[in-house]
Amino acid sequence: MDLATRKKVFKERFDQIKDVDLLERFEIFLEIQLSDEKIVAYTVQGQPLTKEMYAEKVKQTLNSVKLGGFTTIEDLEKEAKSW
């Protein structure tokens, strides 16, 4: 299949997308792919992260931990026992 045909098929399938989250992931992916930035990681939801985006996520996580935004193993064990 040549490039023009592949693009046509892709566009037809793309037009069928009804999930806003999926569309947003495509937008982010396309924006990164067409820029000079490289993807270095993905979020749990599958969103690509550039080096700068990844560094920012790490910084946010470390700040959250400093502010007590975490669960200890002991708390998880207590929670698991209550199930």
QUIGI-V24640 format. One line per field, one symbol per residue. ss: DSSP state (@ for helix, = for strand, . for the rest). burial: # if it has 24 or more other ideal C-beta (glycine too) atoms within 12 Angstrom, else .. A space follows every 50 residues. Layout:
ss=???
burial=???
This chain:
ss=..@@@@@@@@@@@@.....@@@@@@@@@@@@@@.....====.....=== @@@@@@@@@@@@@@@@......@@@@@@@@@..
burial=...........................#...#...............##. ..#..............................
